[in-house]
């Protein structure tokens, strides 16, 4: 399991390559890791979170006090598996 960190995210290609080279099953939080060659990711749907953020910005622009808006947690999560990597590590 690789921690979320800007440093790790910037080196995601290199880290994905290392896990593949050593045939290590790896789990990440963001789908970008999987597109870089990582095995799998599981985390919130960030595109959905971004859309909900736009709704909040719209409400605030229309005069709603930010403190009056509820805090929301993600309700949709994505599981992404790289089948090519899965086959490569066996």
Secondary structure, 3 states (H helix, E strand, C coil): CCCCCHHHHHCHHHHHHHHHHCCCCCEECCHHHHHCCCCEEEEECHHHHHHHHHHHHHHHHCCCCHHHCCCCCCCCEEEEECHHHHHHHC
